[in-house]
Amino acid sequence: MAAETKPSVAGPSSWMRLIRIASYVIAGLSLLLTVGLWLSNMNTLPLCDSQRAKDSLSNVFKANKLNPTRYDEIKTLAKSDQEVRCNATLPLSEGGTVRVDYRFFWEESTVKIEYTLRR
C-alpha cells in the first residue's frame, strides 16, 4: 500500500506570520528614524523659521504677555555652527506689530535663546 501524501497549502498562520514580521520591520525602521531625527536635532541649532524656533518664541511671547497672530516675515541674519541670528515681524491680535531679534547659541552643550522685543 502506498503512503498517502497531502499537498502543502499555506494557511492563515503563514500569512499572519508574514504580516507580523513586516509590521515589526516597519515599526523598527520608524523607531530608528525617530531616534535619528531626535539625535540630529539635539546636536544642531534651530533654524530661524523651524518649528523648534517657533516653539521657543511662543514661550517668549507667553512670558511677555504678547499674542501674535502669525509670522509675517522671518529672516536669517547670520548662521554658523556656534550661533544663528534671526529677526521676525509678527502682527499682534490687539493691533500693531512686534519685531523680535533673536539668536540661538551654544552654552556648553545646551542650546540657549537670547531675544529683544520691539513694538
N, C-alpha and C positions, 0 to 999 in steps of 0.2 A: 504494500500500500504506500502511496506517495505522500510525502509530508505536505500539509496544507500551508500555503503561504498567503499572507494578507498584504495587499498593496499599502504602502505607507502614504498616509494622507496628512497634510499639515492641518492640524486642528486649531481651534481658537487659542489654545495655550501658546502655540508657536508665534502667532500674530501678536498676542498680548506681550510676550517676552520681547519681541522686536520693538513694539511701541514703547515699552518701559525703558529699554536701553536707549532708544532715540530721545526720550524725554530726559533721561539722566545726562546724556551728552549735551543737549540744548541747555539744560539748567547749569551744567558745569561751565559751558562756554559763556553764558550770561554772567555768572558769578565772576569769572576771570576778567571779563570786560569791565564790569562794575568796579572791581577792586583796582584794576589797572587805571581806569579813569580817575578814581579817588586818589590813588597814589600820585598820579601826574599832576593833579590839582594841588596836592599838598606841597609839591616841590616847585611850584611856579607862582608868580604874582598874577593877580587877576588883570585881565584886560579892561580898559575903560568902559566898554559897553557890554561886558559879560554879565551873566546873571549873578555871579559872585559879587561883582562890584555893585550892582543894583541892590542886592540884598544888604550889603554893608551900608550903602547910602540910605536905604529905608530905615535902618536903625538910627542913623544920624538924624533923619527928619523927625522920627518919633521923639527922640530925646530933645529936639529943639522945637517941638510942637508945630511942625510945618506939615501941610497936607498938599503936596504937589499932585497934579492930575496926570502928568505924563512927562516923558523926556522929549523936549523939543530938539535939542542938539547935544551931542556928546562928542568931544574932541580928545584925541590923544596928543598931548603936547610933547612928551618925551618918553622913551621906553628903553630900558636896559635890563640886565639880569638883576640889578640891585634896586631898581626903582621904576615905577610907572607914574607919570604925571598926566593929569586929565583936568578937563573942565566940562561942565554941563549947565544947560539952561533949562529950567522947568517952570511951567506956569503953575500958580497956586490956585486952589479951589476958591479961596476968598478974594481972588483978584491979584493982579501983579505977577511978578516972576521972582524967582530966586536963582542966583548963579552960584554954583559950587565949584570951587577949585579944590582938587583932592589929589592925593598921591598915596600909592601903596609902596611900602618898602619893607625890607627885612630888618627885624631886631632880633639878633641871634638867629633862631630857627623859626621865628613867628612872624607872620605877615601882619603888619600894622597899617592903619589908615590915619592920615592927617588931612584935615579939611579946613576950609574957610568958606563961610556962607555970606553972600551979599544980596540984599533985596534991591 
